[in-house]
Amino acid sequence: MADGRIRSITAFRSAGSYQPLVLLLLLTALGGCVQSPEPSPPEQIVARLVSLLKDPDPVVRRTAALSLGKIAEPDTAASLRDGLFDPDTLVRQHSAWALGNLGEAAIDPAGLVLVQKLNDPSPAVKSTVAQAIGKIGATQGMVELLGDALEEADPATRRAVVQALGWLESPSAYQMLLDALTDEDAAVRQGAVAALGELGDPHALPALRQRLLKDPDVGVRSEAAFRLGKLGDDALLPMLQFISAKDEDANVRRWAAWAVTALTEGPGNAKS
């Protein structure tokens, strides 16, 4: 039995330079002895892991999803997409993470489903799905669905949407991010500020300036100061200097001062 396990690990090493963690995950996933007298080729290992996504034990399903994410074989996208509907929260989260590791290969088989799963009841799954969308990219249809999702009643879903848009850096999301700056949820507004900053469109400067001057939330104002320091120009200096001295919150004052230094001396000289 032990000899079978050793052969399994040797075969997996020969399949490519996978990280040691994957070897451990695979050994756990296979659960017990490997009876085959010959090393298994990589495609058999992947096929076995895909089958384990349907195992009755959620721990096995979680391990299989993690292992497939490490291997990142494009042909597993459809199976990992199905894992997004698993009753176990961690299986859904690990499946989303694995899909993100597949990159653009996951767009056609799983992109639309990932957008739909931004309404998952688990905040952790929502966040992982958002990051996966950012890693695989998005079609215009996906971006439009993300805009629709910004109308969801659940604030956590809207937060995940702006997070996904920030990862995507899609110019077509510009207007929906501007609209999100007035969301009733402060975390959504802060995410929208960050996403607009990642887009790098100078047309957003007046809206970011307004958030710094008027938003009631400290996090939103701090984010706006930081983004203005990265994206702005000298015309913003008087306002940022005023905020750095007069804002009621020390953190906002600190980031406004950082922005002043970033605009006058360069971001590399500004200490956060």
Buried (B, 14 or more C-beta within 10 A) or exposed (E): EEEBBEBBBEBBEEBEEBEEEBBEBBBBBBEEEBEEEEBBEBEEBBBBBBEBBEBEEBBBBBBBBBBBBBBBBEEBBEBBBBBBEBEBBBBBBBBBBBBBBBEEBBBEBBBBBBBBBBBBEBEEBBBBBBBBBBBBBBEEEBBBBBBEBBEBEBBBBBBBBBBBBBBBEBEBBBEBBBEBBEBEBBBBBBBBBBBBBBBEBEEBBEBBBEBBEEBEBBBBBBBBBBBBBBBBEEEBBEBBBEBBEEBEBEEBBBBBBBBBBBBBEEEEEBEE
